[in-house]
Amino acid sequence: MERVNETVVREFVFLGFSSLARLQQLLFVIFLLLYLFTLGTNAIIISTIVLDRALHIPMYFFLAILSCSEICYTFVIVPKMLVDLLSQKKTISFLGCAIQMFSFLFLGCSHSFLLAVMGYDRYIAICNPLRYSVLMGHGVCMGLVAAACACGFTVAQIITSLVFHLPFYSSNQLHHFFCDIAPVLKLASHHNHFSQIVIFMLCTLVLAIPLLLILVSYVHILSAILQFPSTLGRCKAFSTCVSHFIIVTVHYGCASFIYLRPQSNYSSSQDALISVSYTIITPLFNPMIYSLRNKEFKSALCKIVRRTISLS
């Protein structure tokens, strides 16, 4: 009976940049340029890997998948954010919010498992180089990517269902710029503690299991590298892992800060700032860290550019 006079929430209002009203046009220009640059660099990576046969190996196959994931991940959040920066009414429907949360969780969780797969690929390449082509055949690579996506889909489906089955009445002001878990949960009229525990446990497992697999891979990689007889060989082996290690550190650092905290420690301003880093900044630097500093990739890119110029 208490709910009779209360309105069911049918849309949410984003307040993520409300405190920066005078800077929103400037933020629009900055974020648009960063978004276009992210799309461009990731598209270049995918095109180069597809067009150059020398890059048709598991390491670059996973890199192409990672770049596709980055494009989709930013597409789920950034275009809507850019529109809202220029709009007076910064709203999203209840269903739209659920779809956005599911999509972003699916891609984010798949990204975590994909990083674990890439760590396993480096482990096989360094610790079992003679059997690399057998252990990392095309079917195995496709299976690993499918498994990463299946895990991401399952986790995203469960968390989104748990969040949006909660009752939402009266308040619809979301102190964020997209439908993330914590700010949406904060608006729920009734908090189911069981659901919160399940969500927290799933977030913990999605971060802990891939990270543990990556750490195990790196322990074996480090042990193998230290046994290399030449310094040059050690440096070359380390260089193939440095980019992956940097991305893992940034990804799990930001994600742990956001999702592995009690709800009582939630801060909308802090989370919005960190979210900008992993929705806009990280996808921008991932291609540069992974590919544009890679000699083999740069050689392939230059070759394709020369071939394109000569044909034109």
Backbone hydrogen bonds in HBPLUS format (Angstrom, degrees):
<---DONOR---> <-ACCEPTOR-->    atom                        ^
c    i                          cat <-CA-CA->   ^        H-A-AA   ^      H-
h    n   atom  resd res      DA  || num        DHA   H-A  angle D-A-AA Bond
n    s   type  num  typ     dist DA aas  dist angle  dist       angle   num
A0004-VAL N   A0001-MET O   3.33 MM   3  5.54 168.0  2.34 110.0 113.5     1
A0006-GLU N   A0003-ARG O   3.16 MM   3  5.17 158.1  2.21 105.0 111.7     2
A0170-SER N   A0007-THR O   2.96 MM 163  5.42 154.4  2.02 152.8 161.2     3
A0009-VAL N   A0168-PHE O   3.07 MM 159  5.59 172.8  2.08 135.9 137.4     4
A0094-PHE N   A0010-ARG O   2.94 MM  84  5.18 146.6  2.05 134.8 126.2     5
A0012-PHE N   A0092-ILE O   2.76 MM  80  5.36 164.1  1.79 162.5 164.8     6
A0092-ILE N   A0012-PHE O   2.89 MM  80  5.36 142.4  2.04 148.0 156.7     7
A0013-VAL N   A0172-ASN O   2.81 MM 159  6.05 164.2  1.83 158.7 160.4     8
A0174-LEU N   A0013-VAL O   2.68 MM 161  5.64 155.4  1.74 152.2 160.7     9
A0014-PHE N   A0090-LYS O   2.74 MM  76  5.49 160.3  1.78 164.8 170.2    10
A0015-LEU N   A0174-LEU O   2.74 MM 159  5.82 151.3  1.82 164.9 158.9    11
A0018-SER N   A0015-LEU O   3.27 MM   3  5.04 170.6  2.28 105.6 107.5    12
A0016-GLY N   A0176-HIS O   2.96 MM 160  3.82 127.0  2.25 123.9 111.0    13
A0020-LEU N   A0017-PHE O   3.02 MM   3  5.34 156.7  2.08 109.9 117.4    14
A0023-LEU N   A0020-LEU O   2.96 MM   3  5.35 144.1  2.09 110.5 121.5    15
A0027-LEU N   A0023-LEU O   2.82 MM   4  6.07 160.5  1.86 158.1 164.7    16
A0028-PHE N   A0024-GLN O   2.86 MM   4  6.01 148.1  1.97 139.4 148.3    17
A0029-VAL N   A0025-GLN O   3.16 MM   4  6.46 158.7  2.21 145.5 149.0    18
A0030-ILE N   A0026-LEU O   3.02 MM   4  6.31 167.0  2.03 154.4 157.8    19
A0031-PHE N   A0027-LEU O   2.81 MM   4  5.88 173.6  1.81 156.5 158.8    20
A0032-LEU N   A0028-PHE O   2.87 MM   4  5.86 151.6  1.95 144.5 153.0    21
A0033-LEU N   A0029-VAL O   3.04 MM   4  6.20 164.1  2.07 148.2 151.9    22
A0034-LEU N   A0030-ILE O   2.99 MM   4  6.25 161.1  2.03 150.7 156.4    23
A0035-TYR N   A0031-PHE O   2.85 MM   4  5.94 154.2  1.91 142.8 150.3    24
A0036-LEU N   A0032-LEU O   2.89 MM   4  6.12 165.4  1.91 155.1 158.3    25
A0037-PHE N   A0033-LEU O   2.95 MM   4  6.08 156.9  2.01 145.4 152.3    26
A0038-THR N   A0034-LEU O   2.89 MM   4  6.08 152.0  1.97 143.8 151.7    27
A0039-LEU N   A0035-TYR O   2.92 MM   4  6.21 163.1  1.95 153.4 157.3    28
A0040-GLY N   A0036-LEU O   2.88 MM   4  6.03 160.7  1.92 146.5 152.4    29
A0041-THR N   A0037-PHE O   2.91 MM   4  6.07 171.6  1.92 153.9 155.5    30
A0042-ASN N   A0038-THR O   3.08 MM   4  6.12 165.2  2.10 148.7 153.3    31
A0043-ALA N   A0039-LEU O   2.91 MM   4  5.96 151.0  1.99 144.1 152.7    32
A0044-ILE N   A0040-GLY O   2.93 MM   4  6.15 151.4  2.02 147.1 154.9    33
A0045-ILE N   A0041-THR O   3.02 MM   4  6.29 155.4  2.08 144.7 151.1    34
A0046-ILE N   A0042-ASN O   3.03 MM   4  6.28 167.5  2.04 150.1 152.6    35
A0047-SER N   A0043-ALA O   2.96 MM   4  6.07 167.4  1.97 149.8 153.7    36
A0048-THR N   A0044-ILE O   2.90 MM   4  5.97 163.8  1.92 150.3 155.0    37
A0049-ILE N   A0045-ILE O   3.03 MM   4  6.20 165.5  2.05 153.2 156.9    38
A0050-VAL N   A0046-ILE O   2.99 MM   4  6.16 155.4  2.06 148.7 155.7    39
A0051-LEU N   A0047-SER O   2.90 MM   4  6.01 158.8  1.94 151.7 157.3    40
A0052-ASP N   A0048-THR O   3.00 MM   4  5.95 148.5  2.11 149.5 155.5    41
A0055-LEU N   A0052-ASP O   3.09 MM   3  5.70 155.7  2.15 114.3 121.2    42
A0056-HIS N   A0053-ARG O   3.04 MM   3  5.20 164.4  2.06 112.6 114.6    43
A0060-TYR N   A0057-ILE O   3.11 MM   3  5.72 120.9  2.47 117.9 130.1    44
A0061-PHE N   A0057-ILE O   2.96 MM   4  6.10 148.4  2.06 153.5 162.0    45
A0062-PHE N   A0058-PRO O   2.92 MM   4  6.13 165.5  1.94 161.4 161.7    46
A0063-LEU N   A0059-MET O   3.16 MM   4  6.36 144.4  2.30 131.7 141.9    47
A0064-ALA N   A0060-TYR O   2.90 MM   4  6.07 150.5  1.99 141.5 148.0    48
A0065-ILE N   A0061-PHE O   3.08 MM   4  6.41 155.1  2.14 145.9 152.6    49
A0066-LEU N   A0062-PHE O   2.85 MM   4  6.09 153.9  1.92 145.0 152.6    50
A0067-SER N   A0063-LEU O   2.91 MM   4  6.19 153.0  1.98 145.8 152.7    51
A0068-CYS N   A0064-ALA O   2.97 MM   4  6.27 154.1  2.04 146.6 153.5    52
A0069-SER N   A0065-ILE O   2.90 MM   4  6.17 155.2  1.97 147.7 154.9    53
A0070-GLU N   A0066-LEU O   2.90 MM   4  6.21 148.8  2.00 145.5 154.1    54
A0071-ILE N   A0067-SER O   3.02 MM   4  6.29 158.0  2.07 148.9 153.9    55
A0072-CYS N   A0068-CYS O   3.02 MM   4  6.29 167.7  2.04 153.6 156.5    56
A0073-TYR N   A0069-SER O   2.83 MM   4  5.88 158.5  1.88 148.1 155.0    57
A0074-THR N   A0070-GLU O   3.03 MM   4  6.17 167.7  2.05 150.2 152.4    58
A0075-PHE N   A0071-ILE O   3.02 MM   4  6.10 150.3  2.11 142.0 151.1    59
A0076-VAL N   A0072-CYS O   3.08 MM   4  6.30 140.8  2.24 146.5 154.8    60
A0077-ILE N   A0074-THR O   3.19 MM   3  5.43 133.1  2.42 101.9 113.3    61
A0078-VAL N   A0074-THR O   2.75 MM   4  5.47 147.2  1.86 153.7 164.6    62
A0081-MET N   A0077-ILE O   3.16 MM   4  6.32 155.5  2.22 149.8 157.3    63
A0081-MET N   A0078-VAL O   3.01 MM   3  4.94 111.3  2.50  97.3 114.4    64
A0082-LEU N   A0078-VAL O   2.83 MM   4  6.09 155.6  1.89 162.2 169.2    65
A0083-VAL N   A0079-PRO O   3.04 MM   4  6.31 159.4  2.08 149.2 154.1    66
A0084-ASP N   A0080-LYS O   3.00 MM   4  6.22 159.7  2.04 148.2 153.8    67
A0085-LEU N   A0081-MET O   3.04 MM   4  6.28 140.6  2.21 142.8 152.8    68
A0086-LEU N   A0083-VAL O   3.15 MM   3  5.56 144.7  2.28 107.2 116.5    69
A0087-SER N   A0084-ASP O   3.17 MM   3  4.83 153.9  2.25  95.3 103.3    70
A0097-CYS N   A0093-SER O   2.82 MM   4  6.03 151.7  1.90 150.7 157.6    71
A0098-ALA N   A0094-PHE O   3.11 MM   4  6.41 154.0  2.18 142.9 149.6    72
A0099-ILE N   A0095-LEU O   2.91 MM   4  6.21 158.5  1.95 153.9 159.8    73
A0100-GLN N   A0096-GLY O   2.89 MM   4  6.06 158.8  1.93 145.6 151.8    74
A0101-MET N   A0097-CYS O   2.92 MM   4  6.13 162.5  1.95 149.4 154.0    75
A0102-PHE N   A0098-ALA O   2.94 MM   4  6.13 165.5  1.96 149.4 153.6    76
A0103-SER N   A0099-ILE O   2.91 MM   4  6.04 168.4  1.92 152.4 155.9    77
A0104-PHE N   A0100-GLN O   2.96 MM   4  6.06 167.2  1.97 152.3 156.0    78
A0105-LEU N   A0101-MET O   2.91 MM   4  5.99 157.9  1.96 149.5 155.9    79
A0106-PHE N   A0102-PHE O   2.81 MM   4  5.91 161.0  1.85 151.9 157.8    80
A0107-LEU N   A0103-SER O   3.01 MM   4  6.19 166.6  2.03 149.5 152.6    81
A0108-GLY N   A0104-PHE O   2.87 MM   4  5.87 154.9  1.93 139.7 147.9    82
A0109-CYS N   A0105-LEU O   2.81 MM   4  5.79 168.2  1.83 150.7 154.1    83
A0110-SER N   A0106-PHE O   3.03 MM   4  6.01 157.6  2.08 139.8 146.9    84
A0111-HIS N   A0107-LEU O   2.91 MM   4  5.96 144.1  2.04 136.8 146.8    85
A0112-SER N   A0108-GLY O   3.13 MM   4  6.47 148.2  2.23 141.5 148.7    86
A0113-PHE N   A0109-CYS O   3.14 MM   4  6.53 162.0  2.18 153.8 157.0    87
A0114-LEU N   A0110-SER O   2.79 MM   4  5.95 146.9  1.90 145.0 155.5    88
A0115-LEU N   A0111-HIS O   2.98 MM   4  6.22 148.3  2.08 146.8 153.8    89
A0116-ALA N   A0112-SER O   3.30 MM   4  6.66 145.0  2.43 138.0 147.0    90
A0117-VAL N   A0113-PHE O   2.98 MM   4  6.34 149.5  2.07 143.6 152.1    91
A0118-MET N   A0114-LEU O   2.90 MM   4  6.21 153.0  1.97 147.8 155.0    92
A0119-GLY N   A0115-LEU O   2.99 MM   4  6.22 144.2  2.12 138.0 147.6    93
A0120-TYR N   A0116-ALA O   2.96 MM   4  6.28 149.6  2.05 144.9 153.1    94
A0121-ASP N   A0117-VAL O   2.92 MM   4  6.22 148.8  2.01 144.8 153.8    95
A0122-ARG N   A0118-MET O   3.09 MM   4  6.37 154.4  2.15 143.0 148.4    96
A0123-TYR N   A0119-GLY O   3.00 MM   4  6.27 147.3  2.11 140.7 150.3    97
A0124-ILE N   A0120-TYR O   2.96 MM   4  6.28 159.8  2.00 153.3 157.0    98
A0125-ALA N   A0121-ASP O   2.96 MM   4  6.16 162.3  2.00 148.6 154.0    99
A0126-ILE N   A0122-ARG O   3.05 MM   4  6.12 151.5  2.14 144.4 150.3   100
A0127-CYS N   A0123-TYR O   2.81 MM   4  5.68 160.7  1.85 149.7 156.4   101
A0128-ASN N   A0124-ILE O   2.86 MM   4  5.00 146.5  1.97 127.2 135.8   102
A0131-ARG N   A0128-ASN O   3.17 MM   3  5.61 139.2  2.34 110.7 121.1   103
A0132-TYR N   A0129-PRO O   3.35 MM   3  4.97 164.0  2.37  97.5 101.3   104
A0134-VAL N   A0131-ARG O   3.13 MM   3  5.33 128.5  2.41 101.0 114.7   105
A0135-LEU N   A0131-ARG O   2.83 MM   4  6.00 175.4  1.84 168.0 169.1   106
A0136-MET N   A0132-TYR O   2.85 MM   4  5.73 147.9  1.95 149.4 156.9   107
A0141-CYS N   A0137-GLY O   2.96 MM   4  6.27 163.8  1.99 158.7 163.3   108
A0142-MET N   A0138-HIS O   2.97 MM   4  6.18 165.0  1.99 153.0 156.7   109
A0143-GLY N   A0139-GLY O   2.93 MM   4  6.07 153.9  2.00 142.2 150.0   110
A0144-LEU N   A0140-VAL O   2.89 MM   4  6.16 154.6  1.96 152.4 158.7   111
A0145-VAL N   A0141-CYS O   3.05 MM   4  6.31 160.7  2.09 151.4 156.0   112
A0146-ALA N   A0142-MET O   2.91 MM   4  6.09 159.5  1.96 148.0 154.2   113
A0147-ALA N   A0143-GLY O   2.88 MM   4  6.06 152.2  1.96 144.7 152.4   114
A0148-ALA N   A0144-LEU O   2.99 MM   4  6.22 154.9  2.05 144.5 150.9   115
A0149-CYS N   A0145-VAL O   2.97 MM   4  6.24 159.7  2.01 150.6 155.8   116
A0150-ALA N   A0146-ALA O   2.85 MM   4  6.02 153.6  1.92 145.9 153.8   117
A0151-CYS N   A0147-ALA O   2.97 MM   4  6.15 158.6  2.02 148.4 153.3   118
A0152-GLY N   A0148-ALA O   3.03 MM   4  6.25 160.0  2.07 144.6 150.5   119
A0153-PHE N   A0149-CYS O   2.81 MM   4  6.01 158.2  1.86 150.0 156.1   120
A0154-THR N   A0150-ALA O   2.99 MM   4  6.14 164.1  2.01 148.7 152.5   121
A0155-VAL N   A0151-CYS O   3.07 MM   4  6.23 173.2  2.07 154.6 156.3   122
A0156-ALA N   A0152-GLY O   2.98 MM   4  6.02 164.8  2.00 148.4 153.4   123
A0157-GLN N   A0153-PHE O   2.92 MM   4  6.01 156.6  1.97 147.8 154.3   124
A0158-ILE N   A0154-THR O   3.08 MM   4  6.30 163.0  2.11 151.9 155.7   125
A0159-ILE N   A0155-VAL O   2.99 MM   4  6.17 177.7  1.99 159.9 160.6   126
A0160-THR N   A0156-ALA O   2.98 MM   4  5.92 166.0  2.00 147.3 152.0   127
A0161-SER N   A0157-GLN O   3.08 MM   4  6.07 157.0  2.14 141.0 147.6   128
A0162-LEU N   A0158-ILE O   2.98 MM   4  6.19 161.2  2.02 152.1 157.2   129
A0163-VAL N   A0159-ILE O   2.96 MM   4  6.17 160.5  2.00 154.3 159.3   130
A0164-PHE N   A0160-THR O   3.02 MM   4  6.11 173.5  2.03 152.9 154.9   131
A0166-LEU N   A0163-VAL O   3.30 MM   3  5.79 161.8  2.34 109.6 114.7   132
A0189-SER N   A0167-PRO O   2.82 MM  22  5.69 156.4  1.87 151.3 158.4   133
A0171-SER N   A0169-TYR O   2.73 MM   2  6.02 109.8  2.22 121.3 107.7   134
A0176-HIS N   A0174-LEU O   2.81 MM   2  5.53 139.2  1.97 104.1  91.8   135
A0180-ASP N   A0178-PHE O   2.97 MM   2  5.92 126.0  2.27 112.0  96.3   136
A0184-VAL N   A0180-ASP O   3.37 MM   4  6.34 155.0  2.43 145.4 152.2   137
A0185-LEU N   A0181-ILE O   2.91 MM   4  6.08 164.5  1.93 160.6 165.7   138
A0186-LYS N   A0182-ALA O   3.02 MM   4  6.17 147.6  2.13 148.3 157.0   139
A0187-LEU N   A0184-VAL O   3.03 MM   3  5.41 146.1  2.15 107.7 117.1   140
A0188-ALA N   A0185-LEU O   3.09 MM   3  5.31 153.6  2.16 106.3 114.4   141
A0195-SER N   A0192-ASN O   3.07 MM   3  5.34 116.3  2.50 102.0 116.5   142
A0196-GLN N   A0192-ASN O   3.06 MM   4  6.43 158.0  2.11 153.5 160.0   143
A0197-ILE N   A0193-HIS O   2.94 MM   4  6.15 154.6  2.01 146.6 153.0   144
A0198-VAL N   A0194-PHE O   2.97 MM   4  6.23 160.9  2.01 150.3 155.3   145
A0199-ILE N   A0195-SER O   2.90 MM   4  6.11 163.4  1.92 152.4 156.8   146
A0200-PHE N   A0196-GLN O   2.93 MM   4  6.09 163.5  1.96 146.2 151.0   147
A0201-MET N   A0197-ILE O   2.87 MM   4  6.05 159.1  1.91 149.3 155.4   148
A0202-LEU N   A0198-VAL O   2.89 MM   4  6.08 157.8  1.94 150.3 156.3   149
A0203-CYS N   A0199-ILE O   2.94 MM   4  6.17 162.8  1.97 152.6 157.2   150
A0204-THR N   A0200-PHE O   2.93 MM   4  6.11 154.3  2.00 144.9 152.5   151
A0205-LEU N   A0201-MET O   2.89 MM   4  6.13 158.1  1.94 148.5 154.0   152
A0206-VAL N   A0202-LEU O   2.87 MM   4  6.05 161.0  1.90 151.9 157.2   153
A0207-LEU N   A0203-CYS O   3.15 MM   4  6.30 145.2  2.28 140.3 148.4   154
A0208-ALA N   A0204-THR O   2.67 MM   4  5.73 163.0  1.70 153.1 159.3   155
A0209-ILE N   A0205-LEU O   2.96 MM   4  5.53 163.1  1.99 138.4 143.8   156
A0211-LEU N   A0207-LEU O   3.26 MM   4  6.13 153.2  2.33 137.9 145.8   157
A0212-LEU N   A0208-ALA O   2.81 MM   4  5.89 153.4  1.88 148.9 156.2   158
A0213-LEU N   A0209-ILE O   3.02 MM   4  6.26 159.8  2.06 152.1 157.4   159
A0214-ILE N   A0210-PRO O   2.86 MM   4  6.12 152.3  1.93 148.6 156.7   160
A0215-LEU N   A0211-LEU O   2.91 MM   4  6.14 159.0  1.95 148.6 153.9   161
A0216-VAL N   A0212-LEU O   2.96 MM   4  6.20 158.4  2.01 149.6 155.2   162
A0217-SER N   A0213-LEU O   2.98 MM   4  6.18 157.6  2.04 143.3 149.6   163
A0218-TYR N   A0214-ILE O   2.91 MM   4  6.18 156.8  1.96 150.1 156.5   164
A0219-VAL N   A0215-LEU O   2.92 MM   4  6.14 145.5  2.04 145.5 154.8   165
A0220-HIS N   A0216-VAL O   3.21 MM   4  6.49 163.0  2.24 150.4 153.3   166
A0221-ILE N   A0217-SER O   2.87 MM   4  6.11 153.6  1.94 145.8 154.6   167
A0222-LEU N   A0218-TYR O   2.82 MM   4  5.86 166.4  1.84 146.0 149.4   168
A0223-SER N   A0219-VAL O   3.04 MM   4  6.18 157.3  2.10 143.0 149.5   169
A0224-ALA N   A0220-HIS O   2.96 MM   4  6.15 154.0  2.02 145.3 152.1   170
A0225-ILE N   A0221-ILE O   2.85 MM   4  6.07 161.7  1.89 155.2 160.2   171
A0226-LEU N   A0222-LEU O   3.07 MM   4  6.17 159.8  2.11 148.4 152.8   172
A0227-GLN N   A0224-ALA O   3.12 MM   3  5.37 146.2  2.24 102.8 112.9   173
A0228-PHE N   A0225-ILE O   2.98 MM   3  5.31 162.4  2.01 111.8 117.6   174
A0234-ARG N   A0230-SER O   3.20 MM   4  6.51 152.3  2.28 140.3 147.4   175
A0235-CYS N   A0231-THR O   2.92 MM   4  6.20 164.2  1.95 153.2 157.2   176
A0236-LYS N   A0232-LEU O   2.94 MM   4  6.14 159.1  1.99 148.8 154.5   177
A0237-ALA N   A0233-GLY O   3.02 MM   4  6.15 157.9  2.07 144.4 150.3   178
A0238-PHE N   A0234-ARG O   2.86 MM   4  6.09 163.1  1.89 154.0 159.0   179
A0239-SER N   A0235-CYS O   2.94 MM   4  6.08 154.4  2.01 145.5 152.4   180
A0240-THR N   A0237-ALA O   3.27 MM   3  5.48 135.2  2.48  99.9 110.8   181
A0241-CYS N   A0238-PHE O   2.95 MM   3  5.33 152.0  2.03 110.8 119.9   182
A0242-VAL N   A0238-PHE O   3.05 MM   4  6.22 134.4  2.27 151.8 165.3   183
A0245-PHE N   A0241-CYS O   2.96 MM   4  6.15 159.9  2.00 155.9 162.1   184
A0246-ILE N   A0242-VAL O   2.97 MM   4  6.25 154.4  2.04 154.3 160.5   185
A0247-ILE N   A0243-SER O   3.12 MM   4  6.40 166.5  2.13 154.9 157.6   186
A0248-VAL N   A0244-HIS O   2.95 MM   4  6.12 160.6  1.98 151.7 157.5   187
A0249-THR N   A0245-PHE O   3.00 MM   4  6.16 158.7  2.05 145.3 150.7   188
A0250-VAL N   A0246-ILE O   3.06 MM   4  6.34 164.5  2.08 153.8 156.9   189
A0251-HIS N   A0247-ILE O   2.88 MM   4  5.95 171.5  1.89 155.3 158.2   190
A0252-TYR N   A0248-VAL O   2.95 MM   4  5.93 171.0  1.96 152.5 155.1   191
A0253-GLY N   A0249-THR O   2.92 MM   4  5.72 141.5  2.07 134.8 146.0   192
A0254-CYS N   A0250-VAL O   3.07 MM   4  6.18 173.5  2.07 153.4 154.1   193
A0255-ALA N   A0251-HIS O   3.03 MM   4  6.11 167.1  2.05 149.8 153.8   194
A0256-SER N   A0252-TYR O   2.94 MM   4  5.69 154.4  2.01 132.9 140.0   195
A0257-PHE N   A0253-GLY O   3.21 MM   4  6.34 156.9  2.26 141.7 147.6   196
A0258-ILE N   A0254-CYS O   3.10 MM   4  6.38 154.9  2.17 150.4 156.9   197
A0259-TYR N   A0255-ALA O   2.89 MM   4  5.92 175.1  1.90 157.9 159.6   198
A0260-LEU N   A0256-SER O   3.05 MM   4  5.10 150.7  2.13 131.5 136.0   199
A0265-ASN N   A0262-PRO O   3.01 MM   3  5.64 155.3  2.07 116.9 123.7   200
A0266-TYR N   A0263-GLN O   3.12 MM   3  5.22 162.1  2.15 111.2 112.9   201
A0271-ASP N   A0267-SER O   2.95 MM   4  6.06 168.2  1.97 156.7 160.5   202
A0272-ALA N   A0268-SER O   2.95 MM   4  6.00 154.2  2.02 142.6 149.5   203
A0273-LEU N   A0269-SER O   3.19 MM   4  6.35 156.4  2.25 142.5 148.2   204
A0274-ILE N   A0270-GLN O   2.98 MM   4  6.27 165.3  2.00 155.8 159.5   205
A0275-SER N   A0271-ASP O   2.77 MM   4  5.83 153.9  1.84 145.9 154.1   206
A0276-VAL N   A0272-ALA O   3.05 MM   4  6.25 146.0  2.17 141.2 148.7   207
A0277-SER N   A0274-ILE O   3.02 MM   3  5.16 120.2  2.40  96.3 111.2   208
A0278-TYR N   A0274-ILE O   3.19 MM   4  6.67 152.7  2.26 150.6 156.9   209
A0279-THR N   A0275-SER O   2.88 MM   4  5.88 131.2  2.12 146.9 158.9   210
A0280-ILE N   A0276-VAL O   3.01 MM   4  5.61 145.0  2.13 138.4 144.6   211
A0281-ILE N   A0276-VAL O   3.38 MM   5  6.81 158.9  2.43 143.8 149.9   212
A0282-THR N   A0277-SER O   2.67 MM   5  5.94 159.3  1.71 171.3 178.8   213
A0284-LEU N   A0281-ILE O   3.02 MM   3  5.14 130.6  2.27  99.9 114.1   214
A0285-PHE N   A0281-ILE O   3.10 MM   4  6.47 149.5  2.20 152.5 160.8   215
A0286-ASN N   A0282-THR O   2.91 MM   4  5.97 150.9  1.99 160.6 168.6   216
A0289-ILE N   A0285-PHE O   2.81 MM   4  5.96 165.3  1.84 165.7 169.9   217
A0290-TYR N   A0286-ASN O   2.88 MM   4  5.92 165.8  1.90 153.9 158.3   218
A0291-SER N   A0287-PRO O   2.79 MM   4  5.54 162.8  1.81 145.6 151.5   219
A0292-LEU N   A0287-PRO O   3.31 MM   5  6.66 158.2  2.36 140.5 147.0   220
A0294-ASN N   A0291-SER O   2.79 MM   3  5.00 163.3  1.82 117.5 121.4   221
A0298-LYS N   A0294-ASN O   2.89 MM   4  6.12 167.2  1.91 160.0 163.9   222
A0299-SER N   A0295-LYS O   2.91 MM   4  6.04 153.2  1.98 147.6 154.6   223
A0300-ALA N   A0296-GLU O   3.11 MM   4  6.34 156.3  2.17 142.0 148.0   224
A0301-LEU N   A0297-PHE O   2.85 MM   4  6.13 155.8  1.90 152.8 160.3   225
A0302-CYS N   A0298-LYS O   2.94 MM   4  6.10 162.9  1.97 147.9 151.9   226
A0303-LYS N   A0299-SER O   3.04 MM   4  6.20 153.7  2.11 143.6 151.0   227
A0304-ILE N   A0300-ALA O   3.04 MM   4  6.29 153.7  2.11 146.5 152.9   228
A0305-VAL N   A0301-LEU O   2.93 MM   4  6.19 158.9  1.98 151.4 157.6   229
A0306-ARG N   A0302-CYS O   2.93 MM   4  6.13 162.8  1.95 149.8 154.0   230
A0307-ARG N   A0303-LYS O   2.99 MM   4  6.15 156.1  2.05 142.6 149.6   231
A0308-THR N   A0304-ILE O   2.88 MM   4  6.07 153.9  1.95 147.4 154.3   232
A0309-ILE N   A0305-VAL O   2.93 MM   4  6.19 160.1  1.97 150.9 156.1   233
A0310-SER N   A0306-ARG O   2.93 MM   4  6.11 161.2  1.97 149.3 154.5   234
A0311-LEU N   A0307-ARG O   3.04 MM   4  6.20 150.5  2.13 142.7 150.2   235
A0312-SER N   A0308-THR O   3.02 MM   4  6.24 148.7  2.12 144.4 152.9   236
